[in-house]
Amino acid sequence: MADRTERHGDGDDRAVYIISVAAELAGVHPQTLRIYERKGLLRPKRTQGNTRRYSDADVELLRAIQSLTQDEGVNLAGVKRIMELRAQMNEMRRRVEELQEQLAHRRAIAMPGRRAGEEIIPLRTLVRFPWEERA
């Protein structure tokens, strides 16, 4: 399943396109969209009458799938795995950013006078003690 957070921002998640329009925008046959949905690559919204509705983000995803299958020669199982890995990678990036923010905050608390980017240099690298000197 594709990660919806990876593909869209605030304004392009409104599902407004019917299947024929979405297929035309993506340059595929409507049946292809149904296949992608069955394979778990795409999850269009549904109306109360159970009609599929596609958003700009869905059309963007369709174009990415088409690029992988047509230009790169990836089969649909491979496309699904790539999408899963991209979602995991984006989640890991988000987590790394979160941890970096926490670390910066804790450093600021632990060392209030230290400026960002300054390195802490162990005293041993700057000073030689008399008992360590060699003749």
Backbone as a printed PyTorch tensor [residue, N CA C, xyz], in Angstrom:
tensor([[[  0.8390,  -1.1730,   0.0000],
         [  0.0000,   0.0000,   0.0000],
         [  0.8850,   1.2360,   0.0000]],

        [[  0.5250,   2.2170,  -0.7630],
         [  1.2970,   3.4490,  -0.8500],
         [  1.0230,   4.3150,   0.3690]],

        [[  2.0230,   5.0440,   0.7740],
         [  1.8850,   5.9260,   1.9150],
         [  1.3330,   7.2590,   1.4490]],

        [[  0.1300,   7.5890,   1.8560],
         [ -0.5160,   8.8080,   1.3960],
         [  0.2090,  10.0510,   1.9020]],

        [[  0.8540,   9.9850,   3.0690],
         [  1.5550,  11.1470,   3.5920],
         [  2.7810,  11.4640,   2.7660]],

        [[  3.3190,  10.4770,   2.1090],
         [  4.4980,  10.6990,   1.2900],
         [  4.1610,  11.5060,   0.0500]],

        [[  2.9520,  11.3930,  -0.4350],
         [  2.6390,  11.8920,  -1.7490],
         [  1.9560,  13.2400,  -1.7950]],

        [[  1.5060,  13.7570,  -0.7050],
         [  0.7250,  14.9690,  -0.8400],
         [  0.9180,  15.9250,   0.3130]],

        [[  0.5930,  17.1500,   0.0150],
         [  0.6240,  18.1890,   1.0200],
         [ -0.7830,  18.4350,   1.5140]],

        [[ -1.0720,  19.6810,   1.8640],
         [ -2.3630,  19.9800,   2.4600],
         [ -3.5080,  20.0160,   1.4610]],

        [[ -3.2790,  20.5300,   0.2460],
         [ -4.4000,  20.8330,  -0.6110],
         [ -4.7270,  19.8360,  -1.6950]],

        [[ -3.9470,  18.8020,  -1.8950],
         [ -4.2020,  17.9580,  -3.0650],
         [ -4.7580,  16.5880,  -2.7080]],

        [[ -5.3900,  16.4540,  -1.5600],
         [ -5.9620,  15.1720,  -1.1650],
         [ -7.4640,  15.1010,  -1.4210]],

        [[ -8.0250,  16.1630,  -1.9700],
         [ -9.4580,  16.1460,  -2.2740],
         [ -9.6990,  15.2450,  -3.4760]],

        [[-10.4730,  14.2120,  -3.2760],
         [-10.7540,  13.2510,  -4.3410],
         [-11.8800,  13.8010,  -5.2130]],

        [[-11.5180,  14.3090,  -6.3780],
         [-12.5000,  14.9790,  -7.2230],
         [-12.6580,  14.3520,  -8.6060]],

        [[-11.6960,  13.5260,  -9.0350],
         [-11.7240,  12.9900, -10.3930],
         [-12.3900,  11.6170, -10.4320]],

        [[-13.2750,  11.4430, -11.4150],
         [-13.8200,  10.1040, -11.6460],
         [-12.7500,   9.2810, -12.3590]],

        [[-12.9560,   7.9900, -12.4410],
         [-11.9280,   7.0810, -12.9350],
         [-11.4710,   7.4130, -14.3500]],

        [[-12.3980,   7.7940, -15.2320],
         [-12.0070,   8.0830, -16.6150],
         [-11.1280,   9.3300, -16.7040]],

        [[-11.4220,  10.3300, -15.9010],
         [-10.6260,  11.5610, -15.9000],
         [ -9.2460,  11.2900, -15.3050]],

        [[ -9.2050,  10.5770, -14.1750],
         [ -7.9190,  10.2510, -13.5490],
         [ -7.0600,   9.4320, -14.4940]],

        [[ -7.6690,   8.4760, -15.1860],
         [ -6.9170,   7.6500, -16.1320],
         [ -6.3550,   8.4960, -17.2590]],

        [[ -7.1450,   9.4240, -17.7550],
         [ -6.6730,  10.2910, -18.8370],
         [ -5.5400,  11.1940, -18.3590]],

        [[ -5.6820,  11.7580, -17.1760],
         [ -4.6330,  12.6160, -16.6300],
         [ -3.3180,  11.8600, -16.4360]],

        [[ -3.4220,  10.5860, -16.0660],
         [ -2.2250,   9.7720, -15.8260],
         [ -1.7320,   9.0900, -17.1000]],

        [[ -2.5430,   9.1190, -18.1470],
         [ -2.1380,   8.5030, -19.4070],
         [ -2.2660,   6.9880, -19.4160]],

        [[ -3.2770,   6.4710, -18.7120],
         [ -3.4930,   5.0250, -18.6590],
         [ -4.9580,   4.7270, -18.9500]],

        [[ -5.2580,   3.4660, -19.1580],
         [ -6.6320,   3.0210, -19.3610],
         [ -7.3110,   2.8920, -17.9990]],

        [[ -8.6170,   3.1970, -17.9070],
         [ -9.3100,   3.0590, -16.6160],
         [ -9.1760,   1.6680, -15.9940]],

        [[ -9.1040,   0.6340, -16.8200],
         [ -8.9540,  -0.7260, -16.2850],
         [ -7.6260,  -0.8670, -15.5270]],

        [[ -6.6210,  -0.1290, -15.9850],
         [ -5.3180,  -0.1590, -15.3090],
         [ -5.4500,   0.3530, -13.8740]],

        [[ -6.2610,   1.3710, -13.6810],
         [ -6.4830,   1.8840, -12.3270],
         [ -7.1380,   0.8370, -11.4440]],

        [[ -8.0590,   0.0950, -11.9990],
         [ -8.7160,  -0.9650, -11.2340],
         [ -7.7160,  -2.0540, -10.8550]],

        [[ -6.8220,  -2.3920, -11.7810],
         [ -5.7780,  -3.3940, -11.5020],
         [ -4.8670,  -2.9030, -10.3870]],

        [[ -4.4410,  -1.6410, -10.4870],
         [ -3.5700,  -1.0770,  -9.4580],
         [ -4.2490,  -1.1060,  -8.0940]],

        [[ -5.5410,  -0.8410,  -8.0740],
         [ -6.2730,  -0.8780,  -6.8070],
         [ -6.3240,  -2.3030,  -6.2570]],

        [[ -6.5910,  -3.2840,  -7.1180],
         [ -6.6280,  -4.6890,  -6.6740],
         [ -5.2780,  -5.1360,  -6.1360]],

        [[ -4.1980,  -4.6340,  -6.7280],
         [ -2.8470,  -5.0110,  -6.3000],
         [ -2.3960,  -4.2550,  -5.0440]],

        [[ -3.2040,  -3.3020,  -4.5910],
         [ -2.8630,  -2.5610,  -3.3800],
         [ -1.9310,  -1.3900,  -3.6140]],

        [[ -1.7690,  -0.9750,  -4.8640],
         [ -0.8810,   0.1450,  -5.1710],
         [ -1.5700,   1.4910,  -5.0150]],

        [[ -2.8830,   1.4750,  -5.0180],
         [ -3.6550,   2.7050,  -5.0420],
         [ -4.9310,   2.4850,  -4.2450]],

        [[ -5.3300,   3.4980,  -3.5070],
         [ -6.5800,   3.4060,  -2.7440],
         [ -7.3940,   4.6710,  -2.9650]],

        [[ -8.2030,   4.7010,  -4.0090],
         [ -9.0150,   5.9020,  -4.2310],
         [-10.1020,   6.0220,  -3.1650]],

        [[-10.5490,   7.2350,  -2.9600],
         [-11.6780,   7.4520,  -2.0540],
         [-12.9250,   6.9170,  -2.7370]],

        [[-13.9690,   6.7360,  -1.9690],
         [-15.2500,   6.2610,  -2.4990],
         [-16.3590,   7.2220,  -2.0950]],

        [[-17.3040,   7.4160,  -3.0130],
         [-18.4700,   8.2270,  -2.6950],
         [-19.4650,   7.3660,  -1.9340]],

        [[-20.5590,   7.9640,  -1.5180],
         [-21.5970,   7.1870,  -0.8330],
         [-22.1730,   6.1250,  -1.7560]],

        [[-22.1480,   6.3930,  -3.0580],
         [-22.6240,   5.4190,  -4.0320],
         [-21.5550,   4.4200,  -4.4430]],

        [[-20.4020,   4.4160,  -3.7500],
         [-19.2720,   3.5120,  -3.9720],
         [-18.5320,   3.7630,  -5.2930]],

        [[-18.6350,   4.9800,  -5.8100],
         [-17.9030,   5.3520,  -7.0190],
         [-16.5050,   5.8070,  -6.6280]],

        [[-15.5100,   5.3700,  -7.3980],
         [-14.1330,   5.7790,  -7.1100],
         [-13.9540,   7.2600,  -7.4140]],

        [[-13.1880,   7.9240,  -6.5460],
         [-12.8100,   9.3150,  -6.7630],
         [-11.3130,   9.4360,  -6.4950]],

        [[-10.6330,  10.1190,  -7.4060],
         [ -9.1770,  10.2390,  -7.3350],
         [ -8.7780,  11.6840,  -7.0860]],

        [[ -7.7010,  11.8510,  -6.3330],
         [ -7.1670,  13.1740,  -6.0180],
         [ -5.9620,  13.4630,  -6.9110]],

        [[ -5.4610,  14.7020,  -6.8170],
         [ -4.2360,  15.0480,  -7.5410],
         [ -3.0760,  14.1700,  -7.0700]],

        [[ -3.0530,  13.8680,  -5.7760],
         [ -1.9980,  12.9970,  -5.2430],
         [ -2.1000,  11.5990,  -5.8400]],

        [[ -3.3180,  11.1110,  -6.0400],
         [ -3.5030,   9.8000,  -6.6670],
         [ -2.9910,   9.8180,  -8.1070]],

        [[ -3.2870,  10.8910,  -8.8310],
         [ -2.8250,  11.0100, -10.2160],
         [ -1.2920,  11.0700, -10.2510]],

        [[ -0.7030,  11.7870,  -9.3010],
         [  0.7610,  11.8500,  -9.1980],
         [  1.3400,  10.4580,  -8.9500]],

        [[  0.7000,   9.7070,  -8.0610],
         [  1.1360,   8.3470,  -7.7770],
         [  1.0000,   7.4610,  -9.0210]],

        [[ -0.0880,   7.6190,  -9.7440],
         [ -0.2790,   6.8540, -10.9820],
         [  0.8470,   7.1230, -11.9760]],

        [[  1.2370,   8.3610, -12.0940],
         [  2.3380,   8.7140, -13.0060],
         [  3.6510,   8.0810, -12.5450]],

        [[  3.8670,   8.0490, -11.2400],
         [  5.0790,   7.4180, -10.7080],
         [  5.0710,   5.9140, -10.9910]],

        [[  3.9160,   5.2850, -10.8110],
         [  3.8000,   3.8520, -11.1020],
         [  4.0590,   3.6020, -12.5780]],

        [[  3.4760,   4.4300, -13.4310],
         [  3.6890,   4.2900, -14.8780],
         [  5.1600,   4.4450, -15.2390]],

        [[  5.8140,   5.3810, -14.6180],
         [  7.2400,   5.5890, -14.8790],
         [  8.0510,   4.3550, -14.4930]],

        [[  7.7470,   3.7960, -13.3240],
         [  8.4730,   2.6070, -12.8820],
         [  8.2200,   1.4120, -13.7980]],

        [[  6.9690,   1.2370, -14.2050],
         [  6.6510,   0.0640, -15.0330],
         [  7.0840,   0.2530, -16.4790]],

        [[  6.8460,   1.4240, -17.0400],
         [  7.1340,   1.6350, -18.4610],
         [  8.5990,   2.0030, -18.7170]],

        [[  9.1330,   2.9290, -17.9420],
         [ 10.4910,   3.4240, -18.1840],
         [ 11.5690,   2.5410, -17.5640]],

        [[ 11.2630,   1.9930, -16.3880],
         [ 12.2620,   1.2210, -15.6540],
         [ 12.0680,  -0.2820, -15.7690]],

        [[ 10.9270,  -0.7140, -16.2870],
         [ 10.6880,  -2.1440, -16.4740],
         [ 10.3850,  -2.9150, -15.1930]],

        [[  9.8930,  -2.2290, -14.1770],
         [  9.5920,  -2.8680, -12.9020],
         [  8.1910,  -3.4860, -12.9710]],

        [[  8.0400,  -4.7120, -12.4730],
         [  6.7050,  -5.3160, -12.4510],
         [  5.9110,  -4.7520, -11.2730]],

        [[  4.6210,  -5.0680, -11.2140],
         [  3.7580,  -4.4680, -10.1950],
         [  4.1370,  -4.8800,  -8.7780]],

        [[  4.6090,  -6.1150,  -8.6100],
         [  5.0750,  -6.5310,  -7.2800],
         [  6.2860,  -5.6920,  -6.8730]],

        [[  7.1630,  -5.4180,  -7.8140],
         [  8.3250,  -4.5800,  -7.5390],
         [  7.9220,  -3.1520,  -7.2220]],

        [[  6.9370,  -2.6370,  -7.9530],
         [  6.4380,  -1.2860,  -7.7020],
         [  5.8760,  -1.1980,  -6.2880]],

        [[  5.1090,  -2.2080,  -5.9020],
         [  4.5290,  -2.2080,  -4.5570],
         [  5.6340,  -2.1850,  -3.5100]],

        [[  6.6600,  -2.9920,  -3.7030],
         [  7.7770,  -3.0360,  -2.7400],
         [  8.5160,  -1.7010,  -2.6980]],

        [[  8.7320,  -1.1040,  -3.8670],
         [  9.4000,   0.2060,  -3.9240],
         [  8.5890,   1.2390,  -3.1550]],

        [[  7.2810,   1.2280,  -3.3370],
         [  6.4200,   2.1730,  -2.6300],
         [  6.4810,   1.9410,  -1.1160]],

        [[  6.4870,   0.6890,  -0.7100],
         [  6.6010,   0.3780,   0.7240],
         [  7.9350,   0.8650,   1.2770]],

        [[  9.0050,   0.6230,   0.5430],
         [ 10.3300,   1.0570,   0.9920],
         [ 10.4360,   2.5770,   1.0420]],

        [[  9.8380,   3.2540,   0.0770],
         [  9.8290,   4.7230,   0.1040],
         [  9.0930,   5.2300,   1.3400]],

        [[  7.9800,   4.5930,   1.6610],
         [  7.2250,   4.9960,   2.8470],
         [  8.0560,   4.7760,   4.1110]],

        [[  8.7350,   3.6350,   4.1980],
         [  9.6020,   3.3620,   5.3540],
         [ 10.7330,   4.3730,   5.4290]],

        [[ 11.3270,   4.6850,   4.2900],
         [ 12.4320,   5.6450,   4.2510],
         [ 11.9560,   7.0260,   4.7160]],

        [[ 10.7970,   7.4370,   4.2570],
         [ 10.2650,   8.7280,   4.6820],
         [  9.9700,   8.7480,   6.1730]],

        [[  9.4620,   7.6430,   6.6960],
         [  9.2040,   7.5560,   8.1310],
         [ 10.5240,   7.6110,   8.9090]],

        [[ 11.5530,   6.9420,   8.4160],
         [ 12.8590,   6.9790,   9.0950],
         [ 13.4580,   8.3820,   9.0310]],

        [[ 13.3100,   9.0570,   7.9090],
         [ 13.7990,  10.4410,   7.8150],
         [ 13.0920,  11.3310,   8.8190]],

        [[ 11.7700,  11.1630,   8.9090],
         [ 10.9990,  11.9410,   9.8680],
         [ 11.4730,  11.6750,  11.2880]],

        [[ 11.7330,  10.4020,  11.5860],
         [ 12.1860,  10.0240,  12.9320],
         [ 13.5800,  10.5760,  13.2270]],

        [[ 14.4790,  10.5450,  12.2470],
         [ 15.8260,  11.0960,  12.4320],
         [ 15.7420,  12.5910,  12.7190]],

        [[ 14.9080,  13.3120,  11.9780],
         [ 14.7430,  14.7410,  12.2280],
         [ 14.2160,  14.9920,  13.6390]],

        [[ 13.2670,  14.1820,  14.0490],
         [ 12.7090,  14.2970,  15.3930],
         [ 13.7920,  14.0550,  16.4420]],

        [[ 14.6050,  13.0270,  16.2540],
         [ 15.6730,  12.7260,  17.2070],
         [ 16.7530,  13.8060,  17.2110]],

        [[ 17.0430,  14.3800,  16.0450],
         [ 18.0240,  15.4690,  15.9870],
         [ 17.5320,  16.6830,  16.7650]],

        [[ 16.2460,  16.9710,  16.6540],
         [ 15.6680,  18.0830,  17.4170],
         [ 15.7410,  17.8100,  18.9090]],

        [[ 15.4420,  16.5760,  19.3140],
         [ 15.5210,  16.2230,  20.7340],
         [ 16.9490,  16.3420,  21.2430]],

        [[ 17.9010,  15.8710,  20.4460],
         [ 19.3030,  15.9470,  20.8390],
         [ 19.7540,  17.3950,  20.9860]],

        [[ 19.3950,  18.2380,  20.0330],
         [ 19.7700,  19.6510,  20.1100],
         [ 19.1650,  20.2950,  21.3540]],

        [[ 17.9330,  19.9550,  21.6570],
         [ 17.2730,  20.4970,  22.8410],
         [ 17.9860,  20.0500,  24.1150]],

        [[ 18.3110,  18.7670,  24.1860],
         [ 18.9830,  18.2520,  25.3890],
         [ 20.3910,  18.8050,  25.5360]],

        [[ 21.0760,  19.0040,  24.4100],
         [ 22.4090,  19.6280,  24.4800],
         [ 22.2990,  21.0550,  24.9870]],

        [[ 21.2860,  21.7620,  24.5390],
         [ 21.1050,  23.1410,  24.9840],
         [ 20.8490,  23.1970,  26.4840]],

        [[ 20.1430,  22.2220,  27.0170],
         [ 19.8790,  22.1660,  28.4560],
         [ 21.1430,  21.7680,  29.2160]],

        [[ 21.8730,  20.7840,  28.6950],
         [ 23.0520,  20.2580,  29.3930],
         [ 24.2280,  21.2160,  29.3350]],

        [[ 24.3510,  21.9360,  28.2400],
         [ 25.4890,  22.8470,  28.0580],
         [ 24.9670,  24.1950,  27.5800]],

        [[ 24.4160,  24.9950,  28.4900],
         [ 23.7370,  26.2300,  28.0930],
         [ 24.6350,  27.2590,  27.4010]],

        [[ 25.9230,  27.3020,  27.7030],
         [ 26.7980,  28.3010,  27.0920],
         [ 27.3970,  27.8730,  25.7680]],

        [[ 27.2170,  26.6510,  25.4040],
         [ 27.8270,  26.1040,  24.1860],
         [ 27.0330,  26.5470,  22.9640]],

        [[ 27.7740,  26.9690,  21.9540],
         [ 27.1270,  27.3460,  20.6960],
         [ 26.9940,  26.1220,  19.7990]],

        [[ 25.9780,  26.1020,  18.9730],
         [ 25.7510,  24.9960,  18.0460],
         [ 26.9420,  24.8430,  17.1140]],

        [[ 27.3540,  23.6310,  16.8830],
         [ 28.4510,  23.3600,  15.9630],
         [ 29.8100,  23.2880,  16.6250]],

        [[ 29.9300,  23.7520,  17.8610],
         [ 31.2060,  23.6680,  18.5600],
         [ 31.4320,  22.2370,  19.0030]],

        [[ 32.6380,  21.7910,  18.8510],
         [ 32.9830,  20.4390,  19.2690],
         [ 33.5590,  20.4660,  20.6780]],

        [[ 33.3120,  19.4200,  21.4110],
         [ 33.9170,  19.2460,  22.7230],
         [ 35.1970,  18.4600,  22.5040]],

        [[ 36.3240,  19.0490,  22.9060],
         [ 37.6160,  18.4050,  22.7020],
         [ 38.1070,  17.8910,  24.0520]],

        [[ 38.3720,  16.5890,  24.1360],
         [ 38.8670,  16.0460,  25.4050],
         [ 40.1870,  16.7020,  25.8040]],

        [[ 40.3650,  16.9300,  27.0840],
         [ 41.5610,  17.5690,  27.5990],
         [ 42.8170,  16.7940,  27.2220]],

        [[ 42.7480,  15.4990,  27.1620],
         [ 43.9090,  14.6750,  26.8550],
         [ 44.5070,  15.0000,  25.4890]],

        [[ 43.7390,  15.5080,  24.5620],
         [ 44.2850,  15.8200,  23.2420],
         [ 45.0300,  17.1420,  23.2350]],

        [[ 44.8220,  17.9700,  24.2550],
         [ 45.4550,  19.2770,  24.2970],
         [ 46.6530,  19.3420,  25.2430]],

        [[ 46.6260,  18.5330,  26.2830],
         [ 47.6390,  18.6220,  27.3270],
         [ 48.3000,  17.2600,  27.4990]],

        [[ 49.5930,  17.2840,  27.6230],
         [ 50.3300,  16.0640,  27.9660],
         [ 50.6950,  16.1550,  29.4440]],

        [[ 50.3720,  15.1210,  30.1760],
         [ 50.7170,  15.0780,  31.5790],
         [ 52.1740,  14.6160,  31.7100]],

        [[ 52.8510,  15.0720,  32.7630],
         [ 54.2800,  14.7490,  32.9100],
         [ 54.5550,  13.2400,  32.8740]],

        [[ 53.7150,  12.4570,  33.4670],
         [ 53.9600,  11.0050,  33.5020],
         [ 53.7110,  10.3360,  32.1380]],

        [[ 53.1100,  11.0720,  31.1850],
         [ 52.8600,  10.5020,  29.8640],
         [ 53.9590,  10.8540,  28.8790]],

        [[ 54.8060,  11.8220,  29.2320],
         [ 55.8530,  12.2480,  28.3020],
         [ 56.9260,  11.1780,  28.1800]],

        [[ 57.3740,  11.0330,  26.9710],
         [ 58.4160,  10.0480,  26.7050],
         [ 59.7400,  10.7700,  26.4600]],

        [[ 60.7690,  10.1000,  26.7550],
         [ 62.1010,  10.6960,  26.6100],
         [ 62.5630,  10.7030,  25.1830]]])
